[in-house]
Amino acid sequence: MPILLTRSPLEVAFFVFGINLLRYVLFAVPAFLLFHRWTPQRALSRRLGPGPVSTAQARREVFYSVVSLGIFGLVGVLMYALSRAGLSRIYADDRYGTAWFILSIPVMLFLHDTYFYWTHRFMHWKRVFKYVHRVHHLSNNPSPLAAYAFHPLEAVIETGIAPLIALTLPVHRDAFIIFLTIQLLINVTGHLGFEMYPRGFLRSPLGWIFNTTTHHHQHHQKTNWNFGLYFNVWDRLLGTNHPGYVTAYEATTEGTDARDAALTASSPR
């Protein structure tokens, strides 16, 4: 990023923190207000949890998200250092053309989804969970504000995808920014607490590939299932989709009570 070439590490950290905070405010906060404070009547049948989250939960989610954003700022310094050392493969010219610019975005998404799935499963290992991932699961009924509500150690793991891409994959700076924006949008959607995908989606080819809000919300409810981020491929291949996932989704989108049919205590944890 040319704008950072003459900046000190501290300035870089604050710049990256500020940009990420702005994105969080622009995406997560409006989604929280719309669905958990000003909920439209027609959206109520799509609610996945017991109701709007409490103010105490919202404050906790914001606190941990801001801490995570601070850590992202520090990782921004690492990205800056890699660039200054000539080790980063992120570029700003047109050396690889438009076709790769477009293709690199789904490639990054697939790489991140794979990284996320396996690091996520690692963080659910009993010996690791209580020290790293438990903070995120304090939101049993999450809101969009939980998008970055991580323990600091988890924040380090989560943002590890950025230097990994920078070191291994030649991607245009703008394609990388688009990838980061998609990542935040999907993260906010996953914690929305309301299912926005249409009825019958899971019976379509796209439903085989992509995850839904129900999928990640169920992960917060049932803990040891549904580990994927963007795609449902790893969960399907490795049998880690919750057995009640399809029932949960259809219960929500077809108008029945999702809390009874989708997230019942009688289904496997």
N, C-alpha and C positions, 0 to 999 in steps of 0.2 A: 504494500500500500504506500504509494509515493508520499501521501500526507504525513506518514510516520517516519520518513527516512532520517530526519534530523531531530527526532524527539528522544528524550531521555526515557529509560525504562519505566520510571514512575509516571511520566506523561502518557506512555503507551498503555500502562495498566489502567489509568483513569479513563483514557479514551475508550478502550475496549469495554470497560465496566459501564461507561455512560451509554454507549451504543446498545449494549445488551439490555441495560435497564430500560432504555427507551422502547426497545422492541417488546419487552415484557409488559410495560405499561400499555402499549398500543394494542397488544393482542390478548393478554391474559386478563387484564383488568376489565375491559368492556365485556368480555365473555362472562366473567364472574358476575358483574352487575346485571347483565341481561338475564342470565339463567338462575342466579341465586338470590337476587334482590328484586328484580322487576319481571319475574317469570311470566311470559305470555300465557294466557289461558290455554291456547291450543297446544302448547308444549308440555303441559302437565302430564298427559298420558304417556309421554316419552321419558319421564323421569326414571332414573335407575336406582336412586337411593331413597332414603326415607323422607328427605325434605331438604330445604336450603341449609347450607352449612352454618354453624354458629360463628359469631364474631370472633370468639377465642380461636377457633380453628383457622379462620381466615388470617388472623394476625400471625399465628404460628407459621402458616404456609408462606406468607409474605416475608417473615423474618428469615427463614431458612433459604428462600429463593434469593434474597438480597445477599446473603452470605455466599451462596453458590455463584452469584454473578460477580462477586469480588474475586473468587477463585478463578473464574473464567477470565477476568482481567489479568491475573498473574500468568495464566496460560497464554494470553495474548502477548505477553513479554517474551515467552518462549518462542512463539511463532515469529515474532519480530527478530529475535536472535538468530533463529534458523535462516531467515531471509538474509540478514546481514552477513551471515557466514557462508552464504551460497548453497545452503543445504536444502532449502525449501524448493519444491517443484511447482509452487503456485506462481503463475505468470500473469502479465497484464497486457501483452501484445496479442497478435493474431497468429502466432506461430503454428498452431495445430488446427486452425480453421473452424468454421461454423459447425460442421457436422460433429466434431469431437466436443465442442462447447455444449451442444445439446445432449449428446450421448453421455457425457461425463456426469451429468446430474443424476440420472437413474443409476449409474455405476456407483457413485458416492452413496446414494440411498441404500443400495444393496449391501455395500461394504459396511455402512453404519448399522444396518439392520442385523447383519451377522455379528458384528462387534457387540451390539447391544444385547442380542439374545444370549450370547455366551457369558458376557460379563454379568448380565442380570441373573443368570442361573448361578453363577459363582457367588453373587451377593446373597443368594437365598440359601447357601450352604450354612448350616446351623452355627458353625464356629465363626462365621463372618457376619451373618445377618444382624445380630444385635449390636454389633459395633459399627456397621456401615449402612445397612439398608433399612433398619427399623424406623428411623426418623421419617422416611418417605411413607411408610405404611402406618404411621400414626393417623394419616388421613384415610380411615376406613371407607368413608364416603367422600371422595376427593372433589375438589373444585378446580377450576382452571388456574387458580393461584398456586396450586401444588405443582405446576409444570416443572419448576426448578427447586422444589422444596426437598433438598438433599442434605444429608450429613456432609461435612466438608470432605471426608474421605471419598464418599460416593461422588461428590462433585468433581473431584480429581479424575476418578475413573470415567465418569460420563463425558467429560471434555477431552479425554484422551484421544478420541477419534480425530480431533482437529490436527494435532501434530502428526498422527499416523498418516492421514491423507497427505499432509504437506510433505512428508518425507518419502512417500511411495508413489503418489499419483500425480501426473502433470495435469493440473486443472486451472482454468482461467479464474482470476480473482472474482469476477462477477458471477461465474457459475458456482463458486464456493459460497458466495453470499446468498444466492438463490437456494442452495442446498440448506444453509443454516436457517433461512426463513421458513422453508418447508418443514424442517425439523421442529421448529417452534410451533408452527401451526398444528402439526400432527400431535405434538405433546399437549397443547392446549385442548385440542379436540378429544384426546384420550382421557383427559381429566374433566371433561365437560359436565358429566353427571346426567346427561340427556342424550338419547340416541337420535341422531339426525339422518342416518342413512335410511333409504326407502324400504318399504315392505318387500320381501322376496330377494333382497340383495345377496344374502348368503347362498341362495340357490343359483346365482349367476356366476359366470367365470370370474368376474371381478371380485365377487365375494369369497372365492377360493384363494385369491391372491392377497387382498388387502384386509387389514384389521378394521375394527369398528370401535366406537366408544364402549359398547357393551363388553367387548373383549378385554380392554384394559381395566374397566370398572370392576369387572368380575375378578381380575387379578388382585385388586385391592381388597375385595371381599374374601376371596378364597386362598390367596397368598401363593400357593405352590403350583399354579397353573398359569397359562397365557403369558409367556415371557416376551413375545415379539413386540416390535415397535410399529413399523410401517406395514410389514407383510405378515401373512399368516402361514407362510411356507415352512419355516423351521418348526413351528408348533405342530403343524400337520404331519410333517415327516417324522418327527421324534415323539409324537403322541403326547404332547404337553398342552394341547387344548383341553380346557375343562369339559368334562362329559356333558354338562348342561349348557354349553355355550350357544348352540343353535336354538335350543328351547328358550333360553334367556332372550336371545335376539328376537325371535318370532313372537314371544310373549309381549315384548315391548312394542314392536312395530305393528302388531296386529290388534292392539287395543286391549289386551288383557292386563291384569295387574302384574307388572314385572317383579315387584317385590316378593310376591308369593310364588310365582312360577319360575322366575329366573334365578333368584339368589337364595334359594331355600337352604335351610340348615341341614336338611336331610341329604342333599347332594354332596359328593365327595369334597373334602377340603384340600 
